[in-house]
Amino acid sequence: MRDWFVKWEKIIVWTIVILFTAGIIWWSIATYMGASRNNVSNNVKPSKDDAIAIITKDGTDLDYPYWIMSYEVNDEVSQLRQQYIAYGQTLDPVFDEITLTYNSVNQLFDIKVIEYYAEKNGLLPTDKEVENEFNKFIDDQIAKLKENEENWKKYLDYYQSEDNLRNVIKSNYKNAYRTQMIFDRVKNNISNISKEEGLKYLEDNFNDLKTQYEEVKAQHILVSDEATANKIKGMLENNEISFEDAAAKYSKDTSNATSGGELGWFKHNTMVKEFEDASFGATVGELVGPVKTDYGYHLIRVQDKKIFEKPEDIMDKFPEIYSEIENKLKDEKFISWIKDYKESEKLGLNYVDEKLEYYNKYAELQKSNDEEKIREFIKDLEDFIFDENGEISVDTSTDEMAIYINTTQLLKTILEDRLDKFTKYITLSEDVDQEILNLGLDEINKKYEEISNKMKEVEGEEYTKLLKERFKYEDARDFLSLKEELKNYTEEQIKNGKVETEKELETLKAKRIKVLDELFVEYPSSSKTIEYYYQEAPENPEVALKYSQNRFNTYKQYLSYIDANAMFQYFGQQLREISFNLSRVAYSKASTETRIEALETLIDFNDIFSQDKFSKIGYLEEIKKLDPKYPGIDKMIEEAEKEYQESQNATTTTN
């Protein structure tokens, strides 16, 4: 019994909380309040030294409780991490941890802004109000738990009494409930949607809402030919057979034939067009068909419909749909309000933690993509990441290196884009047809379309001839487009710029490799580090091996859904690249350990995706050359040779 609760206790209590936090945009409120409960309940004012960030008003730090404490963030990050794991996501130890911390701080910032507004506008609940409302909530939840007698008995056995369970909920989540009350009060105060606002939204988005919410409930009978469909239709119209019996007797759709051809409710764009048009266009109770689709001929009977003729229909005839739309509008209005309120009240966030301040600068640069500011920030980072000898400083943290790689990636993307344009311009300027350029862009586009249309009507040599001609117009169009884009550069600047950009990329690459090499040594499990490193130095055998192994493991997961043959159909190029890289490492001058690991991975890859018995023998023999004492190698080679011979015999017999 205790083992059951040790495993499920967090889920049990969290499920209780979810019942009242389901409407929270930032679900982290419960975690935040749960984390801070001990500090608040003891009436001990936290120390500012424990704050990671502080909310500011007009640039001045606010007093507690408008500090974001380290223990709040730690609990928030922990909860976010659990959410990722619950959904089968893997967090990168280098690049995701600082991101989680940053996002957690900003979520907590929003929560505290809501509290700030509540305080300034008299919306904070009294202790007595919280106590009364929370007790009612607990009563309701206990009543729901009692509905399942078996589980309720387990609760009582574990907690010894109902009072003990109530106390657990109170001690863990009373503050979370208080925050939920504040949240609801603030949201109701600023996010009400008037009838006029709702109707305007319905009018402005009517076609999209029809697609999203309109539904038809229908039955169908599917047969192979039109004659059979018409025969069955006549029988139905003459009441010789019921629709349900006809579906069971004649329908090819075995998924629902025995259930009267029931399709249930379906929305737009979920059925083939012919079937959808007929169903949505039919009157309730009407027999429609035969309707021809790629599947055959359908007889359709519409049982019910949710159709909007005008925007008012959504509001007046389908209140449950309008309620969903209204709640969405309230959420959007609330999110927008928080942003506007921060700006109007000049509420900001002072990041006390230096690494978070760096990450915030990176996040801002990611949005603005301001090259000059990106360069300035990279220079600031390099001043403490690299020592006077150009090596990684011993004081540099993993988070700082991750921020450096992320920021230099922004600059790298800008430079590569510029180099691509310079290179393409120079190449086209030498090859483009001058006579075509003289036609001007409008005439070039016209000619391009004319040639494209002609290509649809011809084949063979004529098609090839037109294709070559179209390439000329395409080059001319691209050249004119680039010329306009680079109009602030002279021809000489473009040529020199290409050389300078190439040099700058090489310099940046060397620095990134130094940082990535340090991260790779410390965190060989970091898939993002490996991916970045491989992009910069694919010739590094250790990195190429880890990169290929990661990709191999990713594609192995797909085998739960499709077989190996289908894998090659969809991902053949990627799988061949993995095999090539592994072979390149296996037969390189890398360390014996690295080469053997590559060969072992090749054997696994071969067994799953290739079934090439002969190559497997070669991989095993290479392992034996590298390590004659490799455990069981002779036996493995013997078995591989036997498998190969059996496959050859089977092929001979088949032929």
C-alpha positions in Angstrom: 0.0 0.0 0.0 2.8 2.5 0.9 4.6 1.7 -2.3 1.4 2.7 -4.2 1.3 6.1 -2.5 5.1 6.7 -2.8 4.6 6.3 -6.5 1.4 8.2 -6.9 1.2 10.7 -4.1 2.5 13.7 -6.1 0.1 12.9 -8.9 -2.8 12.5 -6.5 -2.3 15.8 -4.8 -1.4 17.5 -8.1 -4.5 16.2 -9.7 -6.5 17.8 -6.9 -4.8 21.1 -7.6 -5.3 20.8 -11.3 -9.0 20.8 -10.7 -8.9 24.4 -9.7 -5.8 25.6 -11.7 -7.1 24.3 -15.0 -8.0 27.8 -16.0 -4.6 29.3 -15.2 -2.7 30.5 -18.2 0.5 30.2 -16.3 0.0 26.8 -14.6 3.2 27.4 -12.6 1.2 29.5 -10.1 0.6 26.5 -7.9 4.3 25.6 -7.9 5.4 29.1 -7.2 3.0 29.5 -4.2 3.8 26.0 -3.0 7.5 26.8 -3.1 7.1 30.0 -1.1 4.6 28.8 1.4 7.1 28.1 4.2 8.8 31.4 4.0 5.6 33.4 4.0 3.8 31.3 6.6 6.7 31.8 9.1 6.4 35.6 8.6 10.1 35.7 8.0 11.1 38.3 5.4 13.3 36.7 2.8 16.7 38.1 2.2 17.3 40.1 -1.0 20.6 38.1 -1.4 18.4 35.1 -2.2 16.7 37.0 -5.0 17.4 36.0 -8.6 15.5 39.0 -10.1 13.7 42.0 -8.7 10.7 43.8 -10.1 11.3 47.5 -10.7 9.0 50.4 -10.9 10.3 53.4 -12.9 13.7 51.7 -12.7 13.7 51.4 -8.9 13.6 48.1 -7.1 10.3 47.2 -5.4 10.3 45.7 -1.9 9.3 42.1 -1.1 7.1 40.4 -2.1 8.0 41.7 -5.5 11.3 39.7 -5.6 11.8 36.5 -7.5 13.5 34.2 -5.1 15.9 31.4 -6.0 13.8 28.7 -4.2 10.7 29.8 -6.3 12.7 29.5 -9.5 14.2 26.2 -8.5 10.8 24.7 -7.8 9.4 26.2 -11.0 12.3 24.7 -13.1 11.8 21.4 -11.4 8.2 21.3 -12.3 8.8 22.4 -15.9 11.4 19.6 -16.1 8.9 17.1 -14.9 6.4 18.3 -17.5 9.0 17.8 -20.3 9.8 14.3 -19.0 6.1 13.4 -18.7 5.7 14.2 -22.4 8.7 12.2 -23.4 10.9 15.2 -24.1 14.7 15.1 -23.5 16.2 18.3 -22.0 19.7 19.2 -23.2 22.0 19.6 -20.1 23.9 22.5 -21.7 21.4 24.6 -23.7 18.0 23.9 -22.1 18.7 24.4 -18.4 19.5 28.2 -18.7 16.5 28.6 -21.0 14.2 26.8 -18.5 15.5 29.1 -15.7 15.0 32.2 -17.8 11.5 31.2 -18.8 10.6 30.4 -15.2 11.7 33.8 -14.0 9.7 35.6 -16.6 6.6 33.4 -15.8 7.0 34.4 -12.2 7.4 38.0 -13.2 3.9 37.9 -14.8 2.4 36.3 -11.7 3.8 39.0 -9.4 2.6 41.7 -11.8 -0.9 40.3 -11.4 -0.5 40.5 -7.6 0.9 44.0 -7.9 -2.2 45.1 -9.8 -4.5 43.3 -7.3 -2.8 45.1 -4.4 -3.1 48.5 -6.1 -6.7 48.0 -7.0 -8.1 46.5 -3.8 -8.6 43.0 -5.2 -6.5 41.1 -2.7 -8.6 38.6 -0.8 -8.6 38.7 3.0 -7.3 35.7 5.0 -10.9 34.9 6.1 -12.1 34.9 2.4 -9.3 32.6 1.4 -10.0 30.3 4.3 -13.7 30.1 3.6 -13.3 29.6 -0.1 -10.5 27.0 0.2 -12.5 25.0 2.7 -15.4 24.9 0.3 -13.0 23.8 -2.4 -11.6 21.0 -0.3 -15.1 19.8 0.6 -16.0 19.6 -3.1 -12.8 17.7 -4.0 -13.1 15.3 -1.0 -16.7 14.5 -2.2 -15.3 13.8 -5.7 -12.6 11.5 -4.3 -15.2 9.6 -2.3 -17.1 8.7 -5.5 -14.4 6.0 -6.2 -14.7 3.9 -3.1 -11.6 1.7 -3.8 -9.3 4.7 -4.2 -10.9 6.5 -1.3 -10.1 3.5 0.9 -6.5 3.8 -0.2 -6.4 7.5 0.7 -7.7 6.7 4.2 -5.3 3.8 4.7 -2.4 6.0 3.8 -3.4 9.3 5.5 -5.1 7.5 8.4 -8.0 9.9 8.4 -9.9 12.4 6.3 -8.7 15.3 8.5 -5.1 14.3 7.8 -5.7 14.4 4.0 -7.4 17.8 4.4 -4.4 19.1 6.3 -2.0 17.9 3.6 -4.0 19.8 0.9 -4.2 22.9 3.1 -0.5 23.0 4.0 0.6 22.4 0.4 -1.8 24.4 -1.6 -3.6 27.0 0.4 -1.3 29.8 -1.0 -1.8 28.4 -4.5 -5.5 28.8 -4.0 -5.1 32.3 -2.8 -3.1 33.1 -5.9 -5.8 31.5 -8.0 -8.4 33.8 -6.3 -6.3 36.8 -7.1 -5.8 35.7 -10.7 -9.6 35.2 -11.2 -10.4 38.6 -9.7 -7.9 40.4 -11.8 -8.9 38.6 -14.9 -12.6 39.2 -14.3 -11.8 42.9 -13.7 -10.0 43.5 -16.9 -10.9 40.7 -19.4 -14.6 40.9 -19.7 -15.8 40.6 -23.3 -18.8 42.8 -24.2 -21.5 41.5 -26.5 -20.4 44.1 -29.0 -16.7 42.9 -28.8 -17.8 39.3 -29.2 -20.0 40.0 -32.2 -17.3 42.0 -33.9 -14.9 39.1 -33.5 -17.5 36.7 -34.9 -18.1 39.0 -37.9 -14.4 39.5 -38.6 -13.5 35.8 -38.4 -16.8 34.3 -39.6 -15.3 32.1 -42.4 -12.5 30.8 -40.2 -15.0 30.0 -37.4 -17.3 28.1 -39.8 -14.3 26.0 -40.8 -13.2 25.5 -37.2 -16.6 24.8 -35.5 -19.2 23.7 -38.0 -20.0 20.0 -37.8 -22.2 17.4 -39.4 -23.3 14.1 -37.9 -23.9 11.5 -40.6 -24.2 7.8 -41.6 -23.0 6.3 -44.9 -23.1 3.2 -47.0 -20.0 2.6 -49.2 -20.2 0.4 -52.3 -18.0 -0.2 -55.3 -20.3 0.8 -58.2 -23.0 3.4 -59.0 -25.5 0.8 -60.1 -25.4 -1.0 -56.7 -25.6 2.4 -54.9 -28.8 3.3 -56.9 -30.3 -0.1 -56.2 -29.8 0.3 -52.4 -31.0 3.9 -52.6 -34.3 2.7 -54.2 -34.7 0.1 -51.5 -34.2 2.7 -48.8 -36.7 5.1 -50.4 -39.3 2.4 -50.7 -38.8 1.4 -47.1 -37.8 -2.1 -48.1 -34.8 -2.0 -45.7 -33.6 0.3 -43.0 -30.4 2.4 -43.4 -28.8 0.5 -40.6 -29.6 -3.0 -42.0 -28.4 -1.8 -45.5 -25.1 -0.6 -44.0 -24.6 -3.9 -42.3 -25.4 -5.9 -45.4 -23.9 -3.9 -48.2 -21.3 -1.4 -47.0 -17.6 -1.9 -47.8 -16.6 0.3 -44.9 -16.1 -2.4 -42.3 -15.1 0.1 -39.6 -18.8 1.1 -39.1 -21.0 -1.1 -41.3 -22.2 -3.1 -38.2 -23.0 0.1 -36.4 -25.4 1.5 -39.0 -22.7 3.3 -41.0 -22.3 5.8 -38.2 -19.5 8.3 -38.8 -20.3 10.5 -35.7 -19.6 14.2 -35.8 -17.1 15.6 -38.3 -15.8 19.0 -39.2 -14.7 20.7 -42.4 -11.5 19.3 -44.0 -11.8 15.9 -42.2 -13.4 14.1 -45.1 -12.7 14.0 -48.9 -14.1 17.1 -50.6 -16.9 15.4 -52.5 -18.2 13.7 -49.3 -17.8 16.9 -47.2 -19.7 19.0 -49.8 -22.5 16.6 -50.0 -22.8 16.2 -46.2 -22.7 19.8 -45.3 -25.1 20.7 -48.1 -27.7 18.1 -47.2 -30.8 18.6 -45.1 -31.1 16.7 -41.8 -32.8 13.4 -42.4 -32.2 13.6 -46.2 -30.8 10.6 -48.1 -28.0 11.9 -50.4 -26.1 10.1 -53.2 -24.7 8.3 -54.8 -21.6 10.5 -54.1 -18.5 9.4 -56.0 -15.1 9.6 -54.2 -11.8 7.7 -54.6 -13.2 5.1 -52.2 -16.3 4.3 -54.2 -19.9 5.4 -54.1 -21.5 6.7 -51.0 -25.1 6.9 -49.8 -25.3 9.5 -47.0 -27.9 10.3 -44.4 -27.3 13.4 -42.3 -28.5 13.0 -38.7 -27.7 16.4 -37.3 -25.9 19.6 -38.2 -24.2 22.6 -36.5 -24.2 25.2 -39.2 -23.9 29.0 -39.0 -25.7 31.1 -41.6 -24.6 34.3 -39.9 -22.3 35.4 -37.1 -25.2 35.9 -34.7 -26.0 32.2 -35.0 -22.9 31.3 -33.1 -23.8 33.5 -30.2 -27.6 32.8 -30.1 -27.9 29.2 -31.2 -24.7 27.6 -30.0 -23.9 29.1 -26.6 -21.4 26.3 -25.8 -19.3 27.2 -28.9 -19.6 30.9 -28.2 -18.4 30.3 -24.6 -15.3 28.6 -25.9 -14.6 31.5 -28.2 -15.3 34.0 -25.5 -12.9 32.3 -23.1 -10.2 32.4 -25.8 -10.8 36.1 -26.3 -10.6 36.7 -22.5 -7.2 34.8 -22.4 -5.9 36.8 -25.3 -7.1 40.1 -23.8 -5.6 39.2 -20.5 -2.2 38.3 -22.0 -2.2 41.6 -24.0 -3.2 43.5 -20.8 -0.3 42.2 -18.9 2.1 43.4 -21.6 0.4 46.8 -21.7 0.2 47.1 -17.9 3.9 46.5 -17.5 4.6 49.3 -20.0 2.1 51.8 -18.7 3.2 51.2 -15.1 6.9 51.1 -16.1 7.3 47.7 -14.4 10.6 46.0 -15.3 12.8 43.2 -14.2 16.2 43.6 -12.7 18.1 40.4 -13.2 20.3 40.0 -10.1 21.8 36.8 -11.5 24.4 37.8 -14.0 23.9 34.7 -16.2 20.2 35.5 -16.6 21.1 39.1 -17.5 23.3 37.7 -20.3 20.6 35.4 -21.4 18.1 38.2 -21.4 20.4 40.2 -23.7 20.7 37.2 -26.0 16.8 36.8 -26.1 16.4 40.5 -27.0 19.0 40.3 -29.7 17.3 37.1 -31.1 14.1 39.2 -31.5 15.8 42.3 -33.0 18.6 40.6 -35.0 20.5 43.9 -34.7 23.9 43.0 -36.1 25.8 45.9 -34.5 24.4 45.0 -31.0 25.0 41.3 -31.6 28.7 42.1 -32.3 29.0 44.3 -29.2 27.5 41.6 -27.0 29.8 38.9 -28.5 32.8 41.2 -27.7 31.6 41.6 -24.1 31.2 37.8 -23.8 34.6 37.1 -25.3 36.3 39.4 -22.8 35.7 37.0 -20.0 35.1 33.7 -21.8 38.7 33.7 -23.4 41.8 34.5 -21.4 44.8 36.5 -22.6 46.1 33.5 -24.6 42.8 33.0 -26.4 41.9 29.9 -24.4 38.8 29.2 -22.4 39.0 31.0 -19.0 38.8 28.6 -16.1 36.1 30.8 -14.5 33.7 30.5 -17.5 30.5 28.7 -16.7 28.6 26.2 -18.8 25.7 28.7 -19.1 27.9 31.5 -20.3 29.4 29.2 -23.0 25.9 28.2 -24.1 24.9 31.8 -24.3 28.0 32.5 -26.4 27.3 29.7 -28.8 23.7 30.9 -29.1 24.7 34.5 -29.8 27.5 33.7 -32.2 24.9 31.5 -34.0 22.9 34.7 -34.7 26.0 36.4 -36.2 26.9 33.3 -38.1 23.5 33.2 -39.7 23.7 36.9 -40.7 27.2 36.4 -42.2 26.4 33.2 -44.1 23.3 34.9 -45.6 25.5 37.8 -46.7 28.2 35.6 -48.1 25.6 33.6 -50.0 24.2 36.8 -51.6 27.7 38.1 -52.4 28.7 34.8 -54.0 25.6 34.4 -56.0 25.7 38.0 -57.2 29.3 37.6 -58.4 28.6 34.2 -60.1 25.4 35.5 -61.8 27.1 38.8 -62.9 29.6 36.7 -64.9 27.0 34.2 -66.4 23.7 36.1 -66.8 22.5 36.8 -70.3 22.8 40.6 -70.8 20.1 40.7 -73.5 17.6 39.1 -71.2 18.6 41.6 -68.4 17.8 44.4 -70.8 14.2 43.3 -71.0 13.5 44.4 -67.5 11.9 42.5 -64.6 8.3 42.6 -65.7 9.1 41.2 -69.2 11.4 38.6 -67.7 8.7 37.4 -65.4 6.2 37.2 -68.3 8.7 35.2 -70.4 9.4 32.9 -67.5 5.6 32.1 -67.1 5.2 31.6 -70.9 8.1 29.0 -70.9 6.7 27.3 -67.8 3.3 26.9 -69.4 4.9 25.5 -72.6 6.8 23.0 -70.6 3.5 21.5 -69.4 2.6 20.5 -73.0 5.9 19.0 -74.2 8.4 16.3 -73.2 11.7 14.8 -74.3 14.3 17.1 -76.0 11.8 19.9 -76.4 11.2 19.9 -72.6 15.0 19.9 -71.9 15.5 22.8 -74.4 12.7 24.9 -72.7 14.1 24.0 -69.2 17.5 25.4 -70.2 15.9 28.5 -71.6 13.9 29.0 -68.4 17.0 28.8 -66.3 18.4 31.8 -68.1 15.3 33.9 -67.2 15.4 32.6 -63.7 19.1 33.6 -63.3 18.3 37.1 -64.8 15.4 37.5 -62.3 17.6 36.4 -59.4 20.3 38.8 -60.5 18.1 41.8 -60.7 16.6 40.9 -57.3 20.0 40.7 -55.7 21.2 43.9 -57.4 18.3 45.7 -55.8 19.0 44.1 -52.4 22.7 45.0 -52.7 22.2 48.5 -54.2 24.1 50.2 -51.4 27.3 48.2 -52.3 29.6 48.9 -55.2 30.9 46.0 -57.4 34.3 46.3 -55.6 32.7 46.3 -52.2 30.8 43.1 -53.1 34.0 41.3 -54.2 36.0 42.5 -51.2 33.0 41.8 -48.9 32.9 38.2 -50.0 36.6 37.7 -49.0 36.2 39.6 -45.7 33.1 37.7 -44.8 34.8 34.4 -45.5 37.7 35.4 -43.3 35.3 36.5 -40.5 33.4 33.3 -40.6 36.6 31.3 -40.3 37.7 33.3 -37.3 34.2 32.9 -35.7 34.3 29.2 -36.5 37.7 28.8 -34.7 36.3 30.5 -31.6 33.1 28.5 -31.6 35.1 25.2 -31.9 37.1 26.1 -28.9 34.0 26.7 -26.8 32.2 23.6 -28.3 35.2 21.4 -27.6 35.1 22.5 -23.9 31.4 21.7 -23.7 31.8 18.4 -25.6 34.4 17.3 -23.1 32.2 18.3 -20.1 28.9 17.2 -21.5 29.3 14.5 -24.2 25.6 13.7 -23.8 24.5 17.2 -24.9 22.9 16.6 -28.3 22.8 20.3 -29.2 26.5 20.7 -28.4 27.2 17.7 -30.7 25.0 19.1 -33.5 26.7 22.6 -33.3 30.1 21.0 -33.2 29.4 18.7 -36.1 28.3 21.7 -38.2 31.6 23.4 -37.5 33.9 20.4 -37.6 32.4 17.4 -39.3 35.9 16.0 -39.8 36.3 15.5 -36.1 35.8 11.7 -35.7 34.6 11.7 -32.1 32.0 14.4 -32.9 31.0 12.7 -36.2 30.5 9.4 -34.3 28.3 11.0 -31.5 26.3 13.0 -34.1 25.7 9.9 -36.2 24.8 7.8 -33.1 22.3 10.4 -32.0 20.6 10.5 -35.4 20.6 6.7 -35.6 18.9 6.5 -32.2 16.3 9.1 -33.4 15.4 7.1 -36.5 15.3 3.8 -34.5 12.4 5.3 -32.5 10.4 5.6 -35.7 10.4 1.8 -36.1 7.6 1.8 -33.6 5.4 3.2 -36.3 6.9 2.1 -39.7 9.1 -0.8 -40.8 12.7 -0.5 -41.9 11.8 -0.7 -45.6 9.4 2.2 -45.3 12.1 4.1 -43.3 14.4 4.0 -46.3 11.6 5.1 -48.6 11.1 8.3 -46.5 14.5 8.8 -45.0 16.9 7.0 -47.4 19.2 10.0 -47.8 19.5 10.6 -44.1 20.1 6.9 -43.3 22.8 6.7 -46.0 24.5 9.7 -44.6 24.6 8.1 -41.1 26.1 4.9 -42.6 28.6 6.9 -44.6 29.7 8.9 -41.5 30.0 5.8 -39.4 32.2 4.1 -42.0 34.3 7.2 -42.4 35.1 7.2 -38.7 35.5 3.4 -38.5 38.2 3.4 -41.1 39.8 6.7 -40.2 43.0 7.4 -38.1 40.9 8.0 -35.0 41.7 6.3 -31.7 41.1 2.5 -31.6 38.3 3.0 -29.1 36.5 5.5 -31.3 36.9 3.3 -34.4 35.6 0.2 -32.6 32.6 2.1 -31.3 31.9 3.3 -34.8 32.1 -0.3 -36.1 29.8 -1.5 -33.3 27.3 1.1 -34.3 27.6 0.2 -37.9 26.8 -3.4 -37.0 23.7 -2.3 -35.1 22.7 0.0 -38.0 23.3 -2.9 -40.5 21.1 -5.3 -38.4 18.2 -2.9 -38.3 18.2 -1.1 -41.6 20.3 -3.0 -44.1 20.5 -6.7 -43.3 23.7 -6.8 -45.4 25.3 -10.0 -44.0 28.5 -9.6 -46.0 29.3 -6.1 -44.7 28.7 -7.3 -41.2 31.5 -9.8 -41.5 33.8 -7.1 -42.7 33.0 -4.9 -39.7 33.6 -7.7 -37.3 36.9 -8.6 -38.9 38.0 -5.0 -38.7 37.2 -5.0 -34.9 39.4 -8.1 -34.6 42.3 -6.3 -36.3 41.9 -3.4 -33.9 41.5 -5.6 -30.8 42.3 -9.3 -31.2 41.1 -9.8 -27.6 37.7 -8.3 -28.2 35.3 -10.5 -26.2 33.7 -13.2 -28.2 34.9 -11.8 -31.6 35.7 -15.2 -33.2 32.3 -16.6 -32.3 30.6 -13.4 -33.6 32.5 -13.7 -36.9 31.6 -17.4 -37.2 27.9 -16.6 -36.6 28.0 -13.8 -39.1 29.6 -16.0 -41.8 26.9 -18.6 -41.1 24.1 -16.0 -41.4 25.6 -14.8 -44.7 25.9 -18.4 -46.1 22.3 -19.1 -45.1 21.1 -15.9 -46.9 23.1 -16.9 -50.0 21.5 -20.4 -50.0 18.1 -18.9 -49.6 18.6 -16.6 -52.5 19.9 -19.4 -54.7 16.9 -21.6 -53.8 14.5 -18.8 -54.5 16.0 -18.2 -57.9 
